Amino acid sequence: MEETRICLVRHGETTWNAEKRIQGQIDIGLNAAGLIQAQAAANWLAGEPITALYSSDLLRARQTAERISSKLKLSPRFRPQFRERRYGFFEGLTYDESRARYPADYHSFETRDPGFVIPFGGESLQQLHERVSTGLCELAAEHLGETIVVVTHGGVLDIVNRLVRGNPLSSPRDFLIPNAGINWLSVLDNSWSLLSWSQTEHLSRFGLDELP
């Protein structure tokens, strides 16, 4: 069997990241720092033998993918499976505001209840896991033996790390997910492994990890 390598990049910083405001699927663009981070990630990946570039279709991911696209000379293909989690009525609020306004629901969110669906159009961790894992498996099958890039979001990367390491959705996070961080996975004979996680050597300053 041939090894497939998947590089997952979190989008660059947004103003809402800096404010610890929950974006979800609200379409926020990169701030000035985020644009610089996106370019740095693009420069870092320029020497890799990458054959395809995918991205979430949300603006902050698209803007990051555009910088990578210009370096790799590959057109990004947009996949909604790699959008951020839908956070329902938490979207637009800071984490502190969400906790104060909806304490019971925030407790279920904060303690990582896999089946908890955030009210008003949100997703559960289990629902997010299903769409992300389906999307990853589709890409691995489509690009057997290749090296590809996916630009995505913090909530998606949280799922990916647990999926590959075999850790439960409910366990506390023990890894970082910085803005514009670079993460490498390997797929060989349907076996997934983590090659590296949260690379930030390309950044002049460490990307934010404002996630709970």
Residue pairs with C-beta under 8 A, 6 or more apart in sequence:
1 188
1 189
2 144
2 145
2 188
3 145
3 186
3 187
3 188
4 140
4 143
4 144
4 145
4 146
4 147
4 148
4 186
4 187
4 188
5 146
5 147
5 148
5 184
5 185
5 186
5 187
5 195
6 136
6 139
6 140
6 147
6 148
6 149
6 150
6 184
6 185
6 186
6 187
7 45
7 48
7 50
7 147
7 148
7 149
7 150
7 182
7 183
7 184
7 185
8 149
8 150
8 151
8 152
8 156
8 157
8 160
8 182
8 183
8 184
8 185
9 41
9 45
9 64
9 68
9 149
9 150
9 151
9 152
9 180
9 181
9 182
9 183
10 151
10 152
10 153
10 154
10 157
10 177
10 178
10 179
10 180
10 181
10 183
10 207
11 30
11 34
11 38
11 56
11 58
11 60
11 61
11 63
11 64
11 151
11 152
11 153
11 179
11 180
12 30
12 33
12 34
12 35
12 36
12 37
12 38
12 41
12 60
12 63
12 64
12 179
12 180
12 207
13 30
13 31
13 33
13 34
13 37
13 179
13 180
13 207
13 208
14 23
14 28
14 29
14 30
14 31
14 34
14 60
15 28
15 31
16 22
16 23
16 26
16 28
17 23
17 34
17 179
17 208
17 210
18 31
18 33
18 208
18 210
19 94
20 94
20 95
20 96
20 210
21 92
21 93
21 94
22 87
22 90
22 91
22 92
22 93
22 94
22 95
22 98
23 60
23 84
23 87
23 91
24 84
24 85
24 86
24 87
24 88
24 90
24 91
24 122
25 58
25 83
25 84
25 86
25 87
25 91
26 91
26 92
27 58
27 59
27 60
28 59
28 60
29 59
29 60
29 63
30 37
30 38
30 60
30 63
30 64
34 60
34 63
34 64
34 179
34 180
35 63
35 67
36 204
37 64
37 179
37 180
37 203
37 207
38 63
38 64
38 66
38 67
38 68
38 180
39 67
40 180
40 202
40 203
40 204
41 64
41 67
41 68
41 180
41 182
41 202
42 67
42 68
42 69
42 70
42 71
42 72
43 71
43 202
44 182
44 199
44 201
44 202
45 68
45 71
45 72
45 149
45 182
46 71
46 72
48 147
49 147
50 72
50 74
50 147
50 148
50 149
51 74
51 143
51 146
51 147
51 148
52 74
52 77
52 143
52 146
52 148
52 149
53 65
53 68
53 69
53 72
53 74
53 75
53 76
53 77
53 148
53 149
53 151
54 65
54 76
54 77
54 78
54 79
54 82
54 139
54 148
54 149
54 150
54 151
55 61
55 62
55 64
55 65
55 76
55 77
55 78
55 79
55 82
55 150
55 151
55 152
56 62
56 78
56 79
56 80
56 82
56 83
56 84
56 151
56 152
56 153
56 156
57 78
57 79
57 80
57 83
58 83
58 84
58 153
60 153
61 82
61 83
61 151
61 152
61 153
62 76
62 78
62 151
64 151
64 180
65 76
65 151
66 76
68 76
68 149
68 151
69 75
69 76
72 149
76 151
79 135
79 139
79 150
81 131
81 132
81 134
81 135
81 138
82 132
82 135
82 150
82 151
82 152
82 153
82 156
83 153
83 156
84 152
84 153
84 154
84 155
84 156
85 122
85 123
85 125
85 128
85 153
85 155
85 156
86 118
86 121
86 122
86 123
87 118
87 122
87 123
88 117
88 118
88 119
88 120
88 121
88 122
88 123
89 102
89 105
89 118
89 119
89 120
89 122
90 98
90 102
90 106
90 109
90 118
90 122
93 101
95 212
98 106
98 109
99 106
99 110
105 116
105 118
105 119
108 116
109 116
109 118
109 212
110 212
111 170
112 125
112 169
112 170
112 171
112 172
113 124
113 125
113 170
114 124
114 125
114 126
114 129
114 168
114 169
114 170
115 124
115 125
115 126
116 124
116 125
117 123
117 124
117 127
118 124
125 159
125 169
125 170
126 169
128 155
128 156
128 159
129 159
129 162
129 163
129 169
132 156
132 159
132 160
132 163
133 159
133 163
136 160
136 163
139 148
139 150
140 187
154 177
154 209
154 211
155 211
157 177
157 183
158 173
158 177
158 211
159 169
160 183
160 185
161 167
161 175
161 177
161 183
161 194
161 197
162 168
162 169
162 171
163 192
164 185
164 192
164 193
164 194
165 194
173 211
175 197
175 198
176 197
176 198
176 209
177 198
177 209
177 211
178 198
178 200
178 203
178 206
178 207
178 208
178 209
179 207
179 208
179 209
180 200
180 202
180 203
180 207
181 198
181 199
181 200
181 207
182 196
182 198
182 199
182 200
182 202
183 194
183 196
183 197
183 198
183 199
184 194
184 195
184 196
184 197
184 199
185 192
185 193
185 194
185 195
186 192
186 193
186 194
186 195
200 206
200 207
